Amino acid sequence: MVISPYVTKRGYISKTQRSQGAILNLVEDVFSLPPNALQGDDRANGSDDLGDMFDFSNAALPWVPLPTTYTTPPVKQRACPYG
């Protein structure tokens, strides 16, 4: 799941099978790091950089709050029993 103001378009579903190394490739590309600057056990091939999921050339999409039925926080604050 990708949550970002720079998604390609709302509701987009990528049909590409990914590896965790694709995240490292994306970070290297976005921050102009040299190839393999980030080390990881699960390196993706250089072409898989999650590029189909992001569009950095346009302005960020606006934040849209999700509707909720809660009027108070769903978790009650409790005093710590250990002091």
Buried (B, 14 or more C-beta within 10 A) or exposed (E): EEEEEBBBEEEEEEEEEEBEBBBBBBBBBBEEEEEEEBEEEEBBEEEBBBBEBBBEEEEEEEEEEEEEEEEEEEEEEEEEEEE
